[in-house]
Amino acid sequence: MLYFSKTKLFVIYFTITILFASAFVNFVDDNENFFLSKKINLGLDLQGGSYILLEVDSTPIINQNLQQKLIELRKYLKKNSINYQNLTLKNQIINFLITSKDVEKFEEFFFNKKNNINLYYDNYRSYEMEYLVKNNIVEIKYSKFGIIESKNQTLDQSLEIVRRRIDEVGTKDPTIIKRGNDRILIELPGLDDPNRIKNLLGKTANLTFRFVSDTEDSFGSDLLSFQNSEEEKLEISKRVIVGGDNLINAKPSLDNQTNQAIVNFTFDRLGAKKFGRATTNNVGKRIAIILDNEIISAPSIREAILGGSGQITGNFTFQSATDLALLLRSGALPAPLKIIEERTVGPDLGEDSIKAGAISLIIGFIFVILYMLYKYRQLGIIADLALIINLILLIGFLTLLEATLTLPGIAGIILTVGMAVDANVLIFERIKEELKVEKSIVHAFDSGYKKAQSAVLDANITTLISAVILFFLGSGPVKGFAVTLGIGILTTLFSAYFFARHLSSLYALRNKNKEIKL
């Protein structure tokens, strides 16, 4: 029936009012009020910004893991009295010589699902490592599955840390997604100068505290340079007292005495315990603070540091101290990142895109309105009002979601306009057919809406399914198109079967005793 209860009418017009207000706030400049601060954000192609494509180098991680496996393998061989010689790691392959009688014992260990050297993945029924025995020489290396799994884990960890670093900088609405199995795509709308971001992403941020080696160290030592001076170098023990993994907070501040920028840091309970024990037993020695194999500073230990907190000094500006604190808080990258592509889109180009999209939308909108008026006369006015409401609802919905609008997103809005008219055309053509056989205008309108419903729903639901698939499988601008198209389908159905239907019911009831020609 074309009858609308007061409750239904309230819901319809309340929804329209809320989304109309939501669409309107895009023209209000107020970032303090929670509701008024919601806006549709413009994507990289509309407001300009920076595009950066990173490649994750997982080679160091594989080498590091193999080095750890070599240590565990040596322990196992000694523990089980397996004679071996020349246990080495070269070109990502562990080699060693073994006696013939111990080969079977080694194979039994290698394929034991509980050992820590060769992990077994039940879900994939695959081993992480593979081996070859030739002339009693054993070669152990990563399997193809193991390499893929290692790369995926490294990429996932890198993606999370990159996201943390960029979020802490305060960049608005960044896009950070995986590309393939070793790349990360970053889009930063509104950022014209990406140098600071590039500097933050280019650092692994592997922080360690190690002693300066005045004498020969049983752990071995490395000759490292200071961060701002290649000439000044120190012998640093390879033994790590405490690492960045034990850091729970870092923030920049100014030293009260020197007015220099510093970084205050705090360890977790385990880190505080390690640091306290090391400084207690080594008062008078120098301790080096190492970041990515460069010395930040190497102060002397004047007294035991038991509180689990300290300071990092190093001739910082406040900006560099802020960036260092950000790097330490977000954690170390598991592998180096290499920038393989970058470009900057100027705001002028984005402004041209907005104008072109707006002009396209306005022209299409006007032609559709004129055609509906010509084709359906009074009902064309209803269709045009529904079309305007549909557009407002779509913009309001996108505003509530604080969605990012891209050029393909504008294309999705233009497509929505066409689809919204299509729904009304199907309905009105069906009403035409019903008017030929129905004597009652009210029944003809009601029957027309009911019989057109399945065709309208089928057309829109199939398109909605396509939009959902595009959203989950696509990336970047493709997702923007899918979002606007999907929401546009929902607002189209609402405007056609609630708003336009209500106006049509008023028109039919007022003209029930007249002859209507469509």
N, C-alpha and C positions, 0 to 999 in steps of 0.2 A: 504493500500500500504506500501511497505518497504521504501518509500522515506522519508527522514528526512530533514526538512527545516533547514536553518542556525540558526534560532532563537531557534528551538527545540534542536539542537546540542549544542548550547551555554548554554542553561539551564541545559542540562544533564551533561556536563563536568564541568560547573561552580559549580554545586551542588556537584559533586564528588570531585573537588578540595578543596572546603570549608570544607567538612566533612573529607577529607584526612588530611588536615592541623589541623583540630580539634582533630583527633585521634592522630596525631603526637605530640601535645603539652603535652600528658601524659608522654613523655620521656624528657621534658624540665623542668628544675627546675627554675622557675621564678614566684614568687608570687606577684610581684609589677605590672607587666603588666596585664591589665584586661583580655585580651584574653588568654595570656599564663598561667594565674593563674587558668584557668578552668581545672579541672581534674575529672576523675572518682574516686569517693570515695569508699573505701573498707568498707564493713559492719563488724559487730561484729565478725562474724564467720571467717573472712579472716584476719583482722589485730589485732584481740584480743580486749579486753576491758571489760566493766562491764555490768552486767545484774541485774536489781533491779526490784522487783515486790512489789508494795505498796498496802496497803489496807486502804481505807478511813473509819474512824469510824464516822458515822453520828449521833451516839447517843447524843453527846453534843448539836448538832444543834437542834435535835428534842426536847430535854429538854429545850433548850433556847427559842425555838419558843412557846412551851407550857407555859413556864413561862410568856412570853409576852402576850399570849392569856388569861391567868388567870387574868393578870392586866386589860386588856381590858374588860373581862367579868365582873369583879368586878365593873368597871365604868358603864357598861351597866345596871347591876342589880340595882345599886343605883339610876341611872338616871331614870329608869322606875318603881321605887318603888316596886321592886320584893323582897319579903322577902326571905332571904337565911341564912344558917348557915354552919359553918365548911367548908369554901371554901379552898380546899387544892389540892396540886399536889403530887402524889405519884405513882411510877412505871409507869410513862408516862401516867397517867390517872388523869384528873381533876374531883374531887368529891365535891359535895355540896348538902345540904338538902334544899328542896323547898316545899312550901305549895301546896296543890292540886289545888287550884284556879289559881295559877300562871303557872301551867304546860303548858296549852294551849298557854299562852302568850309567854312563853319561846320557845316553838316549832315553833311558827310563826316567831320569831326572828331568830332561828337557821337555818331555811331553806330560809331565805331572802337572795337573791343572791347578795345583796349590802353590807352585813355586813363584817367586817374585820376579824372575828373570824373563820368563816367557808367559805373558798373560794370555788367558783363554777367555774369549768373549762368547758366552753361551748364546746370546741373542743371534749372533752371526755365525756361530760354529767355526770360528777362525782363531788362529794363533797370531800373536803380535810379532813373533820372530820366526825365522827359518834358519836351517843350518845345512851344511854340506861337509861330509868327511871324505877326504881324498888323501891316500897315502898317510893315514893317521894324523893328517892336519885338519883341524876343525875350523870351519869358517861360520861365524854367526852374524846375521844381519837382519834388518827389519824386513818383514814380509811386505808385499804390496798392500795388503789390508792394514798392516801396522803403520805404514807410512801415511796412508789416507786418514786413519784414525788419529794419528799424532798431529797431522796438519789441521784436521777439523777441530781438535781440542785447542790447539794453539790459536786458530782463527777465532774461536768462540771467546777465549780468554782475552785476546787482543781487542775484540769488538767491545767487550764490556768495559775494559779500561779506557779505550778511546772515548766511549760514551761518557764515562765519569769525568774525564779531563775536559771535554767540550762542555758538558753541563755545568761544571764549576766555573768556567770562564763566563757563563751567562749568555751565550749565544742563543738567540730566540729561534725556536722551531727548527732545529737542525735535523737533517735526514742522515741517518747512519745505518747502512745496511751492508750485508755480505754480497759479494759478487764472485761467483765461482767458489773454489775451495781454498783460495789464498789471497783474496783481495777484499778491501773495504772501501765502499763509496761514501763520501761525505759531501753533503750539500749544506752550505751555510748562507741562507738568505739574508740580505742586508749587510753582509760583511765584505767591504771593499778591499781591505788590507789583510790578507790571510797569514802574514809573516809570523805573528805571535802564535797562531794555532799551529803552523808548520813547525815552529821551534819546539812547542810542547809535544807534538806528536813524534818528532824526530828523536826524542830522548827515551831510552829504555827505562831510565830512572831506577836503576839497580843500586840501592844504597847499602853500604857496608861500613862497619867500624872496625878498623884493624890497627895493630901496633906498628909504629915505625921501627924498622930493624936496624939497630946500631951494630949488632954482631951477627954472626952466622945463625940463621934461624932453622930449627929442625923441620919446620913446615915448608921451608923454601920461601922465597921472596920475589917480588916484582918491582921493577924500576918504573915508577909512575911519575907523570908530570902534574904540576898544579893546573887548575882549570884555566887560569888566565895567564899562565906563563909556561911556555914550552921548555924554556931553558932551566928553570928550577925543578929539580927532580929529587925524589926520595926513594930509598929502598923500603918497601912495605911488605910486611909479613903476609903470606897467603892465608894464614889462619884468620877466620872471620869471628870476631868477638860476638857481634850481634848484627843482624841484617834488617833490611827494611820490612820484612814480613812481620817483625815484632813491633812495628810502629803503629800506633792507634790514632795519633793526631799530630798535625803540624800546622803552624800558623805564623804569619809574618808579624813583626813588631819592631819597635825602635829601642835600641839600648839606651837606658836612662843616663849612663855616664858619657858615652861617646856620641850619642844621637845617630848611630849607624843602624842601617836596616839589618835585622837578624831573623833567623827562623827558630822559633821555639818548638820543641818536639817532646812527645810523651810516648814511652814504651808501654806495652802490655805487661802483665805480671811476670811472665817468663823472661821477656826482654829486660825488664828492670832488674830481675835477679841476676841474669848473666852480666849485665853492664855493671851492676854494683859490685859483684865479685871480682870482675876484671880490674876495675878502678881501685878497689881496696888493695889488691895484691901488687899493683904496679904504679903506686904514687911516684911521681917524678919522671915517669916515662912519657913519651909523646904518643898520642893516639890520632890516627888519621881518619878523616871522614871522607869516604870515597863514593863518588857518584859516577856511574858508567866508566869506571877505570880512570877517573881523573880526581885528583886531590882537591877538595873544596877548602879544607883547612886541616892543620895538624897541630893542635894546641897541646901543651903539657898538662898532665894530670896533677893538679895541686893538692887535691884531697879526694877522698872516696865520694862517688856520686851515687847515693842510695835511694833517692826519691823517684827514680824512673823517668826523670825529665832532664832536659838540657837545652843548650843553644848551639846553633850552627852560625858561625860568622865567616865572612869571606869577601869583604868589600862589595856588598850587594847594594844595588839601588832598591827602592821599595818595590818596584815592579818586578825585578828579578827575584827578590825574596818571596813575593807573592806567588810567582810562577813555580819556584822551587817547592814551596809549601804545598801548592796544588798537586805537583807531580808526586810528592811523597804521600799525600793523602789518598790519591787515586790508586797508588800501587805501581809496581814495576811491570812493564810489558814483558810477556814471556819470550818475545822474539823481536828483533829489529823490524822497523817499518820503513819501507822505501816509497817515496812519492814518485809514481810513474806517469801521472798526468795531473795537470792542474790548469784551471782557467778561471777567469773572472768575468762575470756578466755585468755590464754597466747598468745603472738605474735608468738611463735614457732608453736603452733597448727594451727593458722591462716595461717602461711607460708606453712605448710604442705598441707593445704587445697588448697592454690593457686597453688602449684606445681602439686598436683593431678588433679585439674581442668584443668590446662594448658596442662598437658600431655594427658589427655583424649581428649581435643579439638584438639591437634596436631595430635594424632593418628587417630581420626575420620576424620579429614580434609584430611590427606594423603590418607586414604583408599578411601574416596569419590572421590578425584581427580584422583587416579589411575583407579577406576572403570569407571568413565566418559570417560577417555581417551581410555580405552579398549572397551567400549560399542559404543561410537559415534565418535571416531577418531578425525577429524578436528573440528567437532562441540563440541566434548568433551573439546577441548582447550577453546572454547568460554564459555562453561558452567563453566569451572574451573576459568577462568578470572572473570566471573560474580560472582562466589562464593567468590573469594578473595575481589572483590570490595564490595560485600554485607557485608562481615565481617568488612571491613574498615568503610563503611557507618554506620553500627550499632555502632561501638565503637565511631566514631565521633559524632553521635547523642547523645549517652549516656554522652559524655564529655560535649557537649553544655548544656545539662540539669543538669550537675554536679550530675548525678545519683549516688546512693550508690549501689555498686555491692556486692552481697552476693553469697554464694555457690549455692543456687537455681537459682540465676541469671546467673551463669556460665552454669548451666544445660539448662537454656533458650537459651543461645547463641549456645550451642551444638545442641539443637533441631532445632534452626533456620537454621543451616548448612544443616541438613537433609531435612528440608522443602524447602530450596532454590533449592536444587538439584531436589526435587520432581516436582517443577514447570517446570524446564527445561526438565525433563524426559517426562512429559505430552506433552510439546510443540514439542519436537523432535520426539516422537512416532507419533504425529499427522502429522508432516511433512513427516514421512515415508509413512503413508497411502496416503497422497496427491501426493507424487512422483510416486506412482503406477498408478494413474489415470490422472495426469496433465503432459502435455508435456513440459510446461514452468516451469523451476526451480524457477524462480522469483515468479510466481503465486502459486506454491506449497508451498514455504516458507511463502508467505503472507497469504495464506489460512490456513496453519497450525497454525500460530500464532492466527489468528482470531477465528478459530474453537476450539482451546484449551483454549481460554480466559475465557469462562464461567466456565469450570471445574476448572481452576486455581483460579479464583476469588471465586467460591463457597467454595473450600477447605480452602482458606486463610481467607475469611470473617467469616466463622463459627468458625475457630480457634481464630480469633481476638475478636469475641463476647465472647468466653470463657475467653480470657485474660482480657477483660474489667470487666467481672463479678468477676474474681479472684482479680482484683485490688481493686474494691470497697468493696467486702465482706471479702477479706483476710486481713492479717496483717503481718507486719514484712517481713520475708524472702519470704512469699507467694507473697507479692506485688512486691518484687524484681524480682521474676520469671515472674510475669505478665507483668512488664514493659519491660524487655528484650525480652520476647516473642512477645509482641505487636509491639514494634519498629522493631523487626526482621522481622515480617510479612510485614510491610510497606517497609523496605529496600529490601526485597525479591521481591516484586512486581515491585519496581523501577528498580532493577538490571536485572530482567527477561524481562520486557516489554519496557525498554528504552535502557539500556546499552547492554545487550545481543542481543536484537533485532537489534540494530544498527550494531553490529559486524556481526550478521547473514546476514543482508542486504548486507553488503560489500562482504561477502563470496559468497552469491548467485549471485550478479551482476558480480563478477569476474569469476564465473564458470557457467554462464548461458548457455554457449554453450558446456559444458562438461557433462559427465554422473556422477552423484553423487550417491554413495551407502552409506546407513546408516545401 
